[in-house]
C-alpha cells in the first residue's frame, strides 16, 4: 500500500510539473538570476531567424522588458505625458493600460523598470519614483506613492531604473540619499515596514536581489558609488563596499554564486567580486578580485556554472572565471548588448537589434545563429531579452516582438 501510494504521489507531482505554466514574473526571471529552466528549444535558428508569431504596438517609449505569468504579459512605456503600464494577452492583444505618474523626460526618455508580478498584484516604479500596486487582472490601482517624496530622496541623472523586488509581504525599493538608503513597503498597503538609514549615496540604476546565505537573508544592490547589503528582516545596513562608476552609472544587477557577489559597471569600478562572510545575523565582505576586463554598461552580467558572461562597453563579449576574474574568452559576437540564458544557450541581443544564439560554454563564443529584428522601433534596443513558454520576447521602443523558439513547434 505504501509503495503504491508513493508511486501515485510521484506520478501526480510529475504531472503537475509537466503541466506547470512557465512564468517570468519579474526582471531577470523567477530567481532574478536571468536563467530560464526551459528545455526543448531550438539549438539553431532558420535563416532569417525563428518564426515571428506577432508584433505588439502601442507600448510607448522605453526600455522596460516584459514580465509574464499565466496568459498575461506586462511591460511599461511613455505614452503622451504619462508612464503607462500595459497588459497584453499571449497573442499580443492589449487588455488594459494604467498610468503610473508622469512620463520620464530624462535623456533617452521612456520607462526603465520592468513591472513585478506577485500573485494577483503587479508592482512598478517609474523613472520619477512613482510606485504603484495594481490589480494584475484589471489594472485597477490598489495603492501608490512617490518614493522620493516619501523618503526624502533625489532623482538621478538618467531617471530611476530599478525593477521592484517583492520579498514575502514586502516590496523593496531604493530611494537613496541622506535619510533612507533602502525601504521595505507592506505590499498590501504601501506603508513602510522598515527603512535602512541613508549612507549618503544616491540610488543607482540597478535592481536589488535577495541572497539567502548561511541562514542570513539580505538584500543586495548597487548605489551610486557602492555595493550594499541590507538585512531583509530588519533593514539594518550589514555592509557597504565602495564601487565607483563613470558618471555614477551603476546599472547592472549584482549576481551571486557560491558565496561570491559580482558586479560590473563602466569606469574605474569595472568588474569586481566580493566574498560574503556571514556570522550569525551579521555579515561583511572582502574583495576577491577587480578587473577592467568586463566594464559592462547596462546589458547585465550573467552567472552560469562558475563563469560570468556579458559585454564590455565597446561591444566585446567576455567570459570570466567567477572565482578568479581571469578571462576565459573575448569575442566580437553581435556587439554591445544584453543577454539571457535558456537550455544550454545564451541569447545575446545587441543594442542595434541584432539577435544572437550562442553556445553557453567558457571554451569559446560560438555564435551559431543570428537575425536582425524588424524595423519600426525607436531608439536603441536596450530592453533585455526574455525566453518564456517556448517564446522569445524582444522589446524595441514602442514594439514587442514574439518569436517561436521551440524545437518542436505545433505550427
C-alpha positions as CSV (number, residue, x, y, z in Angstrom):
1,X,0.0,0.0,0.0
2,X,2.8,2.4,1.0
3,X,4.7,1.6,-2.2
4,X,1.5,2.1,-4.3
5,X,0.8,5.4,-2.6
6,X,4.4,6.6,-3.3
7,X,4.1,5.7,-7.0
8,X,0.8,7.6,-7.2
9,X,2.3,10.7,-5.5
10,X,5.3,10.7,-7.7
11,X,3.1,10.5,-10.8
12,X,0.9,13.3,-9.5
13,X,3.9,15.5,-8.9
14,X,5.5,14.7,-12.3
15,X,2.2,15.5,-13.9
16,X,1.8,18.8,-12.1
17,X,5.4,19.8,-13.0
18,X,4.8,18.9,-16.7
19,X,1.6,20.9,-16.8
20,X,3.0,23.9,-14.9
21,X,2.7,27.2,-16.9
22,X,6.1,28.8,-17.5
23,X,6.5,32.2,-15.9
24,X,8.9,35.1,-15.9
25,X,7.2,37.2,-13.3
26,X,9.8,39.9,-12.8
27,X,13.0,41.4,-14.2
28,X,15.5,38.6,-14.9
29,X,13.0,35.8,-14.0
30,X,11.7,33.9,-11.1
31,X,15.0,33.9,-9.2
32,X,16.3,37.2,-10.6
33,X,19.3,35.3,-12.0
34,X,18.4,35.7,-15.7
35,X,18.3,32.0,-16.2
36,X,15.4,30.1,-17.6
37,X,14.8,26.5,-16.7
38,X,13.1,25.7,-20.0
39,X,14.2,22.9,-22.3
40,X,13.2,21.7,-25.8
41,X,14.3,24.9,-27.5
42,X,15.9,25.4,-30.9
43,X,19.7,25.0,-30.9
44,X,20.0,26.7,-34.3
45,X,17.6,29.1,-36.0
46,X,16.5,29.1,-39.6
47,X,17.9,31.7,-42.0
48,X,16.3,35.0,-41.1
49,X,15.5,33.9,-37.5
50,X,12.8,31.8,-35.8
51,X,9.1,32.3,-36.7
52,X,7.7,35.7,-35.7
53,X,4.4,34.9,-34.1
54,X,3.2,38.5,-33.6
55,X,4.2,42.1,-33.1
56,X,2.5,44.3,-30.5
57,X,2.5,48.0,-30.8
58,X,1.4,51.0,-28.7
59,X,3.7,50.2,-25.7
60,X,5.2,53.6,-25.7
61,X,8.8,54.8,-25.5
62,X,11.0,52.9,-23.1
63,X,13.5,50.2,-22.1
64,X,11.4,48.0,-19.8
65,X,11.3,44.4,-20.7
66,X,8.4,42.0,-20.0
67,X,7.0,40.1,-17.0
68,X,4.9,37.1,-17.9
69,X,2.6,34.7,-15.9
70,X,-0.4,32.7,-16.9
71,X,-1.9,34.2,-20.0
72,X,-0.7,37.8,-19.3
73,X,2.3,39.8,-20.4
74,X,3.2,43.1,-18.7
75,X,5.5,46.0,-19.6
76,X,5.7,49.8,-19.4
77,X,6.4,52.8,-21.5
78,X,5.9,56.5,-22.1
79,X,2.5,57.3,-23.7
80,X,1.8,61.0,-24.2
81,X,2.7,62.6,-20.8
82,X,2.4,59.5,-18.6
83,X,4.3,56.4,-17.7
84,X,1.9,53.7,-18.6
85,X,1.8,50.0,-17.7
86,X,0.3,47.8,-20.4
87,X,-1.1,44.3,-20.1
88,X,-1.2,42.0,-23.1
89,X,-2.6,38.5,-23.7
90,X,-0.4,35.8,-25.2
91,X,-1.5,36.8,-28.7
92,X,-0.2,40.3,-28.2
93,X,-3.6,42.0,-27.8
94,X,-3.8,44.9,-25.4
95,X,-6.0,44.1,-22.4
96,X,-5.6,47.2,-20.3
97,X,-3.4,50.3,-19.7
98,X,-2.9,52.1,-16.4
99,X,-0.8,55.3,-15.9
100,X,1.8,55.4,-13.2
101,X,2.7,59.1,-12.8
102,X,4.2,61.5,-15.3
103,X,6.4,60.3,-18.2
104,X,10.1,60.2,-17.6
105,X,11.6,63.0,-19.6
106,X,15.3,62.4,-18.9
107,X,17.8,61.9,-21.7
108,X,16.9,58.7,-23.5
109,X,13.2,59.2,-22.4
110,X,10.9,56.3,-21.5
111,X,10.3,53.6,-19.0
112,X,13.2,51.8,-17.3
113,X,11.9,49.4,-14.6
114,X,10.0,46.3,-15.6
115,X,6.7,45.5,-13.7
116,X,6.9,42.8,-11.0
117,X,4.1,40.3,-10.6
118,X,3.3,38.8,-7.3
119,X,0.2,36.7,-7.1
120,X,-2.8,38.8,-8.2
121,X,-0.8,42.1,-7.8
122,X,1.5,44.0,-10.1
123,X,4.1,46.5,-8.8
124,X,6.0,49.1,-10.8
125,X,8.4,52.0,-10.2
126,X,8.5,54.9,-12.7
127,X,11.7,56.9,-13.7
128,X,10.3,59.7,-11.4
129,X,10.0,57.4,-8.3
130,X,6.2,56.7,-8.5
131,X,5.5,53.3,-7.1
132,X,2.1,51.7,-7.8
133,X,0.4,48.5,-6.9
134,X,-2.2,47.3,-9.4
135,X,-4.8,44.5,-9.7
136,X,-3.0,42.3,-12.2
137,X,-6.2,41.2,-13.9
138,X,-7.9,44.6,-14.4
139,X,-5.1,47.2,-14.0
140,X,-7.1,48.8,-11.1
141,X,-5.0,50.9,-8.8
142,X,-4.7,49.5,-5.3
143,X,-2.2,51.9,-3.8
144,X,0.6,54.3,-4.8
145,X,3.2,56.7,-3.5
146,X,6.2,58.6,-4.7
147,X,9.3,57.0,-3.2
148,X,11.4,60.2,-3.4
149,X,8.8,62.4,-1.7
150,X,8.0,59.8,0.9
151,X,11.6,59.1,1.9
152,X,13.4,62.3,1.1
153,X,15.4,61.0,-1.9
154,X,16.6,62.8,-5.1
155,X,16.3,61.6,-8.6
156,X,19.4,60.7,-10.6
157,X,20.6,62.0,-14.0
158,X,19.0,59.3,-16.3
159,X,15.9,58.6,-14.2
160,X,15.3,55.8,-11.7
161,X,15.6,52.4,-13.3
162,X,15.1,49.7,-10.7
163,X,12.6,46.9,-11.1
164,X,11.0,46.4,-7.7
165,X,11.7,43.3,-5.7
166,X,9.0,41.5,-3.7
167,X,10.2,39.6,-0.6
168,X,7.3,37.9,1.1
169,X,4.9,40.5,2.3
170,X,7.2,43.4,1.4
171,X,8.1,45.4,-1.7
172,X,11.8,46.6,-1.7
173,X,12.7,50.0,-3.1
174,X,15.9,52.1,-3.1
175,X,15.2,55.9,-2.6
176,X,18.9,56.6,-1.6
177,X,20.2,59.9,-0.2
178,X,20.9,61.1,3.3
179,X,17.8,59.8,5.0
180,X,16.8,56.4,3.6
181,X,19.1,54.2,1.5
182,X,16.5,51.4,1.1
183,X,12.9,50.8,2.2
184,X,10.5,47.9,2.5
185,X,6.8,48.6,1.9
186,X,3.9,46.5,3.0
187,X,2.8,45.0,-0.3
188,X,-0.9,45.2,0.6
189,X,-1.0,48.8,1.8
190,X,2.3,50.6,0.7
191,X,3.0,51.5,4.3
192,X,6.7,51.4,5.3
193,X,7.7,48.2,7.1
194,X,11.3,49.2,7.6
195,X,13.8,51.7,6.4
196,X,17.6,51.4,6.1
197,X,19.3,54.7,7.2
198,X,20.9,56.6,4.3
199,X,24.6,56.2,3.5
200,X,24.8,59.4,1.6
201,X,24.9,57.5,-1.7
202,X,22.2,58.3,-4.3
203,X,20.3,55.4,-5.7
204,X,21.9,53.5,-8.5
205,X,20.2,52.3,-11.7
206,X,20.5,48.6,-10.7
207,X,17.7,46.3,-9.4
208,X,18.1,44.6,-6.0
209,X,18.5,40.9,-5.4
210,X,17.7,38.7,-2.4
211,X,20.5,36.5,-1.1
212,X,19.9,33.7,1.4
213,X,23.4,32.6,2.5
214,X,24.2,30.6,5.6
215,X,20.9,31.4,7.3
216,X,21.1,35.2,6.7
217,X,18.7,36.8,4.2
218,X,19.9,40.1,2.8
219,X,19.0,42.5,0.0
220,X,22.0,43.4,-2.2
221,X,22.1,46.2,-4.7
222,X,24.3,48.9,-6.2
223,X,24.0,52.5,-5.0
224,X,25.6,55.4,-6.9
225,X,29.0,54.8,-5.5
226,X,28.9,51.5,-3.6
227,X,27.5,48.0,-3.3
228,X,25.4,47.4,-0.1
229,X,23.9,44.5,1.8
230,X,20.8,45.1,3.9
231,X,19.2,42.8,6.4
232,X,16.0,41.6,4.8
233,X,14.0,41.3,8.0
234,X,15.1,44.5,9.9
235,X,16.5,46.9,7.3
236,X,19.8,47.2,9.1
237,X,22.8,48.0,6.9
238,X,25.0,44.9,7.1
239,X,27.9,46.1,4.9
240,X,28.9,48.7,2.3
241,X,31.8,48.4,-0.3
242,X,33.0,51.4,-2.4
243,X,32.4,51.0,-6.1
244,X,33.0,54.0,-8.4
245,X,31.5,54.0,-11.9
246,X,31.7,56.5,-14.7
247,X,29.1,59.3,-14.1
248,X,27.7,57.1,-11.3
249,X,26.2,54.7,-13.9
250,X,25.8,51.6,-11.7
251,X,23.3,49.8,-13.8
252,X,23.8,46.1,-13.9
253,X,22.1,43.9,-11.3
254,X,24.5,42.1,-8.9
255,X,24.9,38.4,-9.3
256,X,25.6,35.8,-6.6
257,X,27.2,32.3,-6.8
258,X,28.8,30.1,-4.2
259,X,29.3,32.8,-1.6
260,X,30.6,35.4,-4.1
261,X,28.9,38.6,-5.3
262,X,29.9,40.0,-8.7
263,X,29.1,43.5,-10.0
264,X,30.2,45.2,-13.2
265,X,30.0,48.9,-14.4
266,X,31.6,51.5,-16.6
267,X,34.7,53.4,-15.4
268,X,37.1,52.7,-12.6
269,X,34.8,50.2,-10.8
270,X,34.6,47.9,-13.9
271,X,34.1,44.3,-12.6
272,X,34.5,43.3,-9.0
273,X,34.0,40.2,-6.9
274,X,33.3,40.2,-3.2
275,X,33.3,37.3,-0.8
276,X,30.3,37.3,1.5
277,X,31.3,36.5,5.1
278,X,28.3,35.6,7.4
279,X,28.5,35.4,11.2
280,X,25.0,34.7,12.6
281,X,22.8,37.7,11.7
282,X,25.7,39.9,10.7
283,X,27.9,40.0,7.5
284,X,30.9,41.6,6.0
285,X,32.5,41.4,2.5
286,X,36.1,41.2,1.3
287,X,37.3,41.8,-2.2
288,X,38.4,38.8,-4.2
289,X,39.3,40.4,-7.5
290,X,38.9,43.5,-9.6
291,X,39.4,43.7,-13.3
292,X,38.8,46.1,-16.2
293,X,38.1,43.1,-18.5
294,X,34.3,43.4,-18.1
295,X,33.3,47.1,-18.0
296,X,29.6,46.4,-18.5
297,X,27.2,49.3,-19.2
298,X,23.6,48.3,-18.9
299,X,23.2,44.9,-20.7
300,X,23.8,43.0,-17.5
301,X,26.1,40.1,-16.5
302,X,25.0,36.5,-16.1
303,X,26.5,33.8,-13.8
304,X,26.5,30.2,-15.1
305,X,28.4,27.2,-14.0
306,X,31.2,29.2,-12.3
307,X,31.6,31.8,-15.1
308,X,30.4,35.3,-15.8
309,X,29.2,36.4,-19.2
310,X,28.5,39.9,-20.6
311,X,29.7,42.7,-22.9
312,X,32.3,45.4,-22.5
313,X,31.1,48.9,-23.2
314,X,32.8,48.8,-26.6
315,X,30.9,45.7,-27.5
316,X,33.2,42.8,-27.0
317,X,31.6,39.7,-25.4
318,X,33.5,38.4,-22.4
319,X,33.5,35.3,-20.3
320,X,35.3,35.5,-16.9
321,X,36.1,32.8,-14.3
322,X,33.8,33.8,-11.4
323,X,36.3,32.8,-8.7
324,X,39.5,34.4,-10.2
325,X,38.3,37.1,-12.6
326,X,40.5,35.6,-15.3
327,X,39.2,35.9,-18.9
328,X,38.1,32.6,-20.4
329,X,37.4,34.3,-23.8
330,X,36.7,37.6,-25.5
331,X,34.8,37.7,-28.8
332,X,33.1,40.1,-31.2
333,X,29.6,38.4,-31.1
334,X,26.6,40.6,-32.0
335,X,28.1,43.7,-30.4
336,X,27.3,45.6,-27.2
337,X,24.0,44.4,-25.7
338,X,22.1,42.3,-23.2
339,X,21.6,38.6,-22.7
340,X,19.6,35.8,-21.1
341,X,20.1,32.1,-20.8
342,X,17.9,29.1,-21.6
343,X,18.5,25.4,-22.5
344,X,22.3,25.5,-22.9
345,X,22.3,28.7,-24.9
346,X,23.0,32.4,-24.4
347,X,20.5,34.7,-26.1
348,X,22.5,37.8,-27.0
349,X,20.7,40.9,-28.0
350,X,22.6,43.9,-29.4
351,X,21.5,47.5,-28.9
352,X,21.3,47.7,-32.7
353,X,18.7,45.0,-32.8
354,X,20.9,42.0,-33.9
355,X,19.8,38.9,-32.0
356,X,22.3,36.1,-31.5
357,X,22.2,32.5,-30.3
358,X,25.5,31.3,-28.6
359,X,26.6,28.1,-27.0
360,X,26.9,28.7,-23.3
361,X,30.4,27.3,-22.7
362,X,33.5,29.1,-21.4
363,X,35.6,27.5,-24.2
364,X,34.5,29.9,-26.9
365,X,31.8,32.3,-28.0
366,X,30.3,30.2,-30.8
367,X,27.6,32.3,-32.4
368,X,25.5,29.6,-34.1
369,X,22.6,31.8,-35.4
370,X,21.7,35.4,-35.7
371,X,19.0,37.6,-37.2
372,X,18.0,41.3,-37.3
373,X,14.7,42.3,-35.7
374,X,12.2,44.2,-38.0
375,X,12.4,48.0,-38.4
376,X,10.0,50.3,-36.7
377,X,11.2,50.7,-33.1
378,X,12.6,54.0,-32.0
379,X,16.0,54.4,-30.3
380,X,18.4,51.7,-29.2
381,X,17.4,48.2,-28.3
382,X,18.2,48.2,-24.6
383,X,15.4,46.0,-23.1
384,X,16.8,42.6,-22.0
385,X,15.6,39.6,-23.9
386,X,13.2,37.1,-22.3
387,X,12.6,33.4,-23.0
388,X,9.4,32.0,-21.6
389,X,6.9,29.4,-22.7
390,X,8.9,28.4,-25.7
391,X,8.9,32.0,-26.9
392,X,11.5,34.7,-27.3
393,X,10.3,38.3,-26.4
394,X,12.2,41.2,-27.8
395,X,11.2,44.8,-27.0
396,X,12.3,47.8,-29.1
397,X,10.8,51.0,-28.1
398,X,7.0,51.0,-28.9
399,X,7.2,47.5,-30.3
400,X,7.3,44.0,-28.8
401,X,8.2,41.0,-31.0
402,X,7.3,37.5,-30.0
403,X,9.1,34.5,-31.7
404,X,8.6,30.8,-31.5
405,X,11.8,29.2,-30.4
406,X,10.5,25.7,-29.6
407,X,12.4,22.8,-31.2
408,X,9.1,21.1,-32.0
409,X,6.6,23.7,-32.9
410,X,2.9,22.9,-33.3
411,X,2.8,25.5,-36.1
